């Protein structure tokens, strides 16, 4: 059953990226402690071809560039993270593909570089329409975040 709370596609994308970031922070908390957030954001930024304006985050990225690159390439070794990244890449490409060809091309190339499989909505959740796929992605994000919405009464 789907969630009672229906989010906009941009909110669903943000929720899934946040869930992935949370998983990465948990994964690197032992090594980076309270700076694991910087590491998680650096990997997300690397994976999604994004830059940050925050000076602390930029400095962290420069300091740990080799480790960030190595860990970004290791995403595919963690099945849960690889699936989540695959879903987010696919969802992002569907959302921005028609309006931002250059970004779409860069994302697709980065997915290939990091060995992240790009799949169709049908490969994730079977035959579905756009709203069903959106609901599927939202459920995956809430599951990754460890949040389970209450069932309707």
Buried (B, 14 or more C-beta within 10 A) or exposed (E): EBBEEEBEBEEBBEBBBBBBBBBBBEBBBEEBEEBBBBBBBBBBBBBBEEEBEEEEBBEBBEEBEEBBBEBBBBBBEBEEBBBBBBBBBBBBBBBBBEEBEEBBEBBBEBBEEBEBBEEEBEEBBEEBEEEBBBBBBBBBBBEBBEEEEEEEE
